[in-house]
């Protein structure tokens, strides 16, 4: 039997989803999960670590029934209030990663769980998913218990520790800048030292401001972080913090893990965007180019030489079609993305503003920019969702390539 494989590099992300449902996404009791699946597919996330999942056994069964072809979800629920409090989960993308050999270890139910998954050449990748208590006075006991359970289960040093820490280690990670509970910080640092982990993003961006959470009191903080083992310093890239279509007050933080010993995988070939097939202006330009090409080929059929070759005319025609399609895609399909990019650039310059700690208007402007970006992401997801629903209504129950594709178990 042929073994399933994993990609040569993997995109790892963390997000506090603030519950399983949202009134903005419909009446389903797991309404955020279709959006989670979409984000993982679109952003090509191999492993997504979630916090505040609020899932009980019934919800877990629903998610497995609906999405098990594309992803595997492993949840650790709160023992007392599983449907309304805490919860951490690993979501593994079956299209990119071998999900079947994943093994999990529950350290603190609903708060801390470890994942061990096979990597290339039978190597193991170990990830620790954290949702720390809101009350920082509970942190020393919390971090101490994680260390105790880690030693008890005899787990190897983790490659990554990520999640919502509800704590910052550096005053730069808050606006207005301030130092958090020192006992909590000391306990977290003691665990990091024992597990040999470092805040790699902060190490490489010592003076940069980045915030992943916005509170109602108009304060900002970098609560969501990814700690990395120093042995992977040369193997990580593409750090990112972004909003998503999932209704939450946290930003998603991600990094790409690409060991130098694994083969390089490019971006792949360009394909014609499906949404352009019925564009009337593009169809007219294609028709005009086709007529011109046909006329040139007929003229050169009888007299072929190095300068007048029908095959070269045909090649030029295909190149022109591709250029026209790309131009149209930029004009019509990327309007929301271009607007989002502009807002992201504005957000970055706002974060670099020196008065963000003292000027409340600057912080309010940052919050407004993030709100606008979030609105555009939701709008873009809604458009894609409507397109998917229309395609399903048309072809979902007809034996076709589309039907076969959606009913096939995904493999990396």
Buried (B, 14 or more C-beta within 10 A) or exposed (E): EEEBEBBEBBBBBBBBBBBBBBEEBEEBBBBBBBBBBBBBBEBBBBBBBBBBBBBBEEBBEBBEEBBBEBBBBBBBBBEEEBBEBBBBBBBBBBBBBBBEBBEBBBBBBBBBBBBBBBBBEEEEBBBBBBBBBEEBEEBBEBBEBBBEBBEEEEBEEBBBBBBBBBBBBBEBBBBBBEEBBEEBBBBBBBBBEBBEBBBBBBEEEEEEBBBBBBEEEBBBBBBBBBBBBEEBEEBBEEBEBBBBBBBBEBBBBBBBBBBEEBEEEEEEEEEEBEBBEEBEEBEEBBEEBEEEBEEBBEEBEEEEEEEBEBEEBBEEBEEBBEEBBBEBBEEBBEEEEEBBEEBBEBBEEBBEBEEBBEBEEBBEBBBEBBEBBBBBBBBBBEEBBEEBEEEEEEBBEEEEEBBEEEEEEBEB
